Amino acid sequence: MTPISPVSSPQSPVRKVRPSLATLIQKENCEAYRGLVSKYFPAEQVDNALLTMKLESGCNKDAVSPTDDHGLFQINKGLKTFGKQIYDPEFNVKLAYEGFYAKRGWRPWYAVRGILWY
């Protein structure tokens, strides 16, 4: 039996295309929260906030992580500290801005390390 040899054919180089920030945000329905996020975050940080929400919770207001993070911005010990209001999108976004971003920028959110902070 004769071994089959691969057929060589010219191929154009494969180029990976990164999805745009807008595509990532819309994919997880994060766009639904744009107005709310705009209410608290500076205009130039709204897309970054939506990206953070996408990476942290998939824009699921009821998200809970194995490390005890809760809501859209995955606030650590959020349920224990703030009760069920942590799952209210407005409360979660306001807390993310006033309690964390305004004081420390994007550093509290490890999911955006290397993207929004180093």
Secondary structure, DSSP 8 states (H G I E B T S, - for coil): --------------------HHHHHHHTTGGGGHHHHHHHS-GGGHHHHHHHHHHHHTT-TT-B-TTSEETTTTEETHHHHHGGGGGSHHHHHHHIIIIIIHHHTTTT-GGGBTTTB-
